[in-house]
């Protein structure tokens, strides 16, 4: 009887362990790059604007502060779960685009799919892997 109780406790422990482990799904890559003025070729520095993934970034998370060299980072869109994996179908049909909007500049939409295919290996392209891509220099036109 004592062995039976020990066995049941061990099975419950093994089944409960995954429920305590935090898992993360990465629906988009982290995107980095630099933003420049198209006429002066100088970086847009120390400005705040809106950047994010089309259809995936809500307005609360779209504020980006450019650093003094014009660099930016758009964090990956993620979901965390412990035991029950969330439905990923809602994230599979969105375009691979980011939007950029800064005061006194024309808004811009950039398709990052070519850079994604070039920088992310096929074995790392699933939702379970963290991915980071660099878009390099992006030029914005004044309004």
N, C-alpha and C positions, 0 to 999 in steps of 0.2 A: 504494500500500500504506500509506503514511504517513497519507493522508487517511482510509483505512478504519479504521485503529487509532484515530485521533483521533475519528472518528464513533462507534465502539463505546464508547470511554471517555466521550464526552459522553452517550450514551444510558444507560450504567450510572450515571453521576453523576445524571442526571435521575430515574432510577428509584429510586436509593438515598436521595435527598433527603427524600422523604416518610417514609421509615423512621426518619429521625433527628429528625423533628419530633414533639414531644410534644403529644398531643391530649387534651382533657378532655371527658367527658360529665357533665352535671349531671342527676341523677335526681330531685332534690328542690330546692326553692328554699332559700336561706338564710332563716331565720325569726328575726325580732326582736320584742320586745315588753316588757311590764312585768308583774310579778306582784305582786298585792296581797292582803292579808288581807280576806276578805269582810265581817267585822264591824267592824274598826277602820279600814278603807280606807287603811291604811298599807302601804308597800311591804315585801315580804319582802326584807330586805337582808342582805348578807354571809352567805348560807346556801348550802349545797351540796346539790343534789338530783339527781334523774335526769330528763332530758328528752331526747326524740328522736322520730324518725319511726317509727310503728308498723310493725314488720316489716322495717325497713331499718337501724335504728341498733343496733349491737351493744352489749353491756353495757360494753365498754371505752371507748366513745365517748359514753356517755349522761350522764356526770357534767357538771353545769353549775354554775358559781359565779355567784350573783347579785351584781350590783354594789350599792353603797350605795343607789341609787335604785330597786332592784328590777328593773333591766333585765337582759335575757338575750339571747343570740344562739345559735341552733342552727345549726351549719355545714351547708352543703349536702352531701348524699350524692353522691359523685363516683366516677368511675373514669377512670384515665388509660391511654392506650395510645399506641403509636408507629406501628404499621403495620396490625395486625389489630384491627379494632374488636370489642369484646366484645359478647356477646349481650345486647340490651336487653329482650328479652321478659320476663325474670324481674323487671323493675322496672316493668312497665306495669300490672299487676293489683293493686297494693297500694293500700290506701285513703289518701286525703289527710288523714292524721291525725297529730297529735303527742300524745305522752303526757307527763304532768307528775306528778312524785312528789317531795314534800318531807316531811321528818320533821315529825310532829304535824299534818299536813294530809291531807285526803282526796285520793287520786289523781284525776286528771282526764284525759279524752281530749277533744281539741278537733279538730273538722273544719275544716281551713283552705281547703277548696276554693272557697268563696265569695270569700274574700279573694284567693286566687290568681287567680280569674277576673276580679276587679275590678282588681287591681294589675299583672298581667302581660299585656301585649298578645299577641294571637294569633300574631303573627309571631315572638315571642320564646319561645314555649312549647315549642319542641323541646328535645331533650336536649343540643344543642350550645351553648345559650345559658345564661349565668349569670343567675339570677333571685334577687330578694330581695323578701320580703314582710314587712309590719309587721302584727302581730296586735293591736297596741294594748294595752289593759289587760285582764289576766286576773285574775279573783278566785278564790281558793281558800278552801274551808271548812275549819275546824279539825275534827279528829277528835273 
